[in-house]
């Protein structure tokens, strides 16, 4: 089966595509990295303010806090400075805030699931650029609704509408599916693809660093309106930037045949149902997807913020911003640097072994965070977790090398579909655990979170040992039509 062309296209044209487009591909890779940073900044300027706004809203409207309505600016300044050391009222506020974080997750990611299923095959069918433009346009509308909700001091239910619109865009998952497909188009197999996938996540970390620092001061001095308004403005101009500057890397696109939803439901899983689409067994793909699912189950972002806003920490918006920023640099940039050092000094080191190191780092980080009673222990948890970002991009790179080039969109749809399901189940599980254990031990939920990377670690060790004891040293190159069709007369 020929993946590169059809009987009416000369083979020479197909073979010359990589050589002819290599300079453009390098440019596309840089553009994707730049887009990733801009997208992260736009998301996290408001994203880091989201949980703090919910906490402030609940605190202001709680039955035990019936003071007169404050201005938006005063509300943001008092959110952490009135921390209840005794804990009775503050525990209740934390529990209600955790519930609202869960509702928002359900509204956003629950709606996103069918769109992620549909968008993955669309990335392979119509190209990467149209999908990016769809995502960014709806993200702009989403943040406009959130900004108006805060400006007019509407009920939090209206806040959910903005997240529902974000769900229609496919959330950050749609952006990542198209971006990762672009990166897969522009890289060869081996360490090249591995390091590019990790650098992609590191660039996201750099964008997070910029966002978190700025947002902390922005909330402290201006309130919650400006972070959301700025995010909406960035997405608006970002949409225009992508429309003007991005050249789609998908060479063969289908744009004339009719789109059928039933066909797309089959195409998203076609990388496993058709053996010609993969170079390893179906079980290999499914096992690594399962490890990815288990590892990404914990959803600790909002809980971590609520945890540090409350006693005994009582962190301000500025401090939360600085901690989030520094921990992002430590995890994303530090983890990437360590990976590159390992690849340089130990040329035969396998991605699977680095994944194991990352899982160990994640388990230790969660446990220390759950035991934290002082600021220094929280800082130590961030340092110990320096490698915890590596499993996700490395598993994506491992799977990307095992799947045909024309099925990258379907692969990343599966990955980010699992990531979305993880977010929903993780938010449901851990926010409810935090709600019911906050009065017993606030850090208990982080011990539960540590159990998931530990399970993934045990599975990874077992699979790695079994794989390397039976691995065929020569793998089929499914991206080379001459090898794929070696038994077929030309």
Secondary structure, DSSP 8 states (H G I E B T S, - for coil): --SS--TTS-HHHHHHHHHHHHHHHHHHHHHHHHHHHHHHHHHHHHHHHHHHHHHHHHHHHSTT-------HHHHHHHHHHT--SS-HHHHHHHHHHHHHHHHHHHHHHHHHHHHHHHHHHHHHHT-HHHHHHHHHHHHHHHHHHHHHHHHTT--HHHHHHHHHHHHHTTHHHHHHHHHHHHHHHT--TTHHHHHHHHHHHHHHHHHHHHHHHHHHHHHHHH-SHHHHHHHHHHHHHHHHHHHHH-----SS---SS---HHHHHHHTTHHHH-GGGBSS-HHHHHHHHHHHHHHT----HHHHHHHHHSTTT---HHHHHHHHHHHHIIIIIIHHHHHHHHHHH-TT--HHHHHHHHHHHHHHHHHHHHH--SHHHHHHHHHHGGGTTHHHHHHHHHHHHHB-GGGHHHHHHHHHHHHHHHHHHHHHHHHHHHHHHTTT-TTHHHHHHHHHHHHHHHHHHHHHHHHHHH--SS---TT-HHHHTTTS--
